Amino acid sequence: MLSLNLPVFDTKINVRNGKNVIFDVIRKRYVALTPEEWVRQHFVHFLIAHKGYPSALLANEVMIKLNGTTKRCDTVLYRKDLSARMIVEYKAPHIEITQAVFDQITRYNMVLKVDYLIVSNGMQHYCCRMDYENQSYTFLKDIPDYNSL
């Protein structure tokens, strides 16, 4: 698979029914190894191993209801009281991060109302902090450590 702009980690990749699968440390099972999943697994590892995020407070493929339809947030970070704190949206490395990607994660946030939104294609990562009081957001220079959230 493609080298990403994220730390390398010891991936667990197998072949099941003729298709590559990768072990998801959050869901604790093997999932189809797509380019987007490759980004997700690297980013989750980065959050846990390099930014101090507790794996117990992360969830992958979180289903939400939006305007009567079911959507899936790629990764959600929860607080200890299990309220959502951050949404992370992944794209495959060849997918450009555009306004449409931010529109997608913003729609998810209409339901969850989190403090942070992150978008990554494995090569570029964008993080913004929401300011609901002033109805604005600020892009951060880096992905924050868990303890600084």
C-alpha positions in Angstrom: 0.0 0.0 0.0 0.9 3.6 -0.4 3.2 5.4 2.1 1.3 8.1 3.9 2.2 11.3 5.7 1.6 9.5 9.0 3.9 7.3 11.3 4.3 3.7 10.1 3.0 1.1 12.5 2.9 -2.7 12.6 -0.1 -3.5 10.5 -1.9 -6.8 10.6 -2.9 -7.6 7.1 -4.4 -11.0 6.0 -6.2 -12.4 3.0 -9.8 -13.6 3.4 -11.9 -14.9 0.5 -9.2 -13.7 -1.9 -9.4 -10.1 -0.6 -6.9 -8.2 1.6 -8.2 -7.3 5.1 -6.6 -5.2 7.9 -7.1 -5.5 11.6 -9.0 -2.6 13.1 -7.8 -2.0 16.7 -10.9 -0.1 17.5 -13.5 -2.6 16.2 -11.2 -5.5 17.2 -11.8 -7.3 13.9 -10.5 -7.6 10.4 -12.1 -5.2 7.8 -11.7 -4.8 4.1 -8.4 -3.1 3.2 -9.5 -0.2 1.0 -7.4 2.9 0.4 -9.7 4.8 2.8 -9.3 2.1 5.4 -5.5 2.2 5.0 -5.7 5.9 6.0 -8.1 5.3 8.9 -5.9 2.6 10.5 -2.8 4.8 10.2 -4.6 7.9 11.6 -6.2 6.0 14.5 -2.7 4.5 15.3 -1.3 8.1 15.1 -4.0 9.4 17.5 -3.5 6.5 20.0 0.3 6.0 19.9 1.5 9.6 19.2 -1.2 11.9 20.5 -2.3 10.0 23.6 -5.9 9.4 22.6 -7.5 6.6 24.6 -8.6 3.8 22.3 -11.6 3.1 24.6 -13.0 6.5 23.7 -12.7 6.1 19.9 -15.2 4.5 17.7 -15.1 3.7 14.0 -18.1 3.7 11.6 -20.5 5.5 13.9 -24.0 5.6 12.6 -26.0 8.8 12.9 -29.5 9.9 11.6 -29.4 13.0 9.4 -32.5 14.3 7.7 -34.1 10.9 7.8 -31.1 9.0 6.3 -28.5 6.9 8.0 -24.9 8.2 7.7 -21.6 6.9 9.1 -18.9 9.0 10.7 -15.5 7.5 10.0 -14.2 8.0 13.5 -15.7 9.7 16.6 -13.8 10.6 19.8 -16.0 10.6 22.9 -15.7 12.2 26.3 -15.7 10.0 29.4 -19.5 10.8 29.7 -19.8 9.4 26.1 -20.8 12.7 24.5 -19.1 13.2 21.1 -16.1 15.4 21.2 -14.4 15.0 17.7 -15.3 13.7 14.3 -12.6 12.5 11.9 -13.4 12.0 8.2 -11.1 10.0 6.0 -10.6 10.0 2.2 -8.4 7.8 0.1 -4.9 9.3 -0.5 -5.8 10.1 -4.2 -8.9 12.1 -3.1 -8.3 15.8 -2.8 -9.5 17.5 0.3 -12.1 20.0 -1.0 -14.9 22.1 0.3 -17.3 19.2 -0.4 -15.4 17.1 2.1 -15.7 19.8 4.7 -19.4 20.1 3.8 -19.8 16.4 4.5 -18.2 16.5 8.0 -20.1 19.7 8.8 -23.4 17.9 8.0 -22.4 15.1 10.5 -21.6 17.8 13.0 -25.2 19.2 12.8 -26.1 16.0 14.6 -23.2 15.5 17.0 -22.1 19.1 17.7 -18.5 18.3 18.5 -15.6 20.6 19.5 -13.2 19.4 16.8 -13.4 18.3 13.1 -10.6 16.6 11.4 -10.3 15.6 7.7 -7.4 13.5 6.3 -6.5 11.7 3.1 -3.4 10.4 4.8 -1.2 13.0 3.0 -2.9 16.2 4.2 -4.6 16.6 7.6 -6.9 19.5 8.6 -8.2 20.1 12.1 -10.5 22.9 13.1 -11.9 23.8 16.5 -15.5 24.8 16.6 -16.6 28.0 18.4 -20.4 27.8 18.7 -20.7 31.0 20.8 -19.3 33.0 17.9 -20.6 30.7 15.2 -17.2 30.2 13.7 -14.2 27.8 13.6 -10.5 28.1 13.7 -8.1 25.9 11.8 -5.3 24.5 14.0 -1.7 24.1 12.9 -1.5 20.6 14.2 -3.6 17.8 15.5 -3.9 18.4 19.2 -2.6 16.0 21.8 -5.5 14.4 23.8 -4.4 16.1 27.0 -4.6 19.6 25.4 -8.2 19.2 24.0 
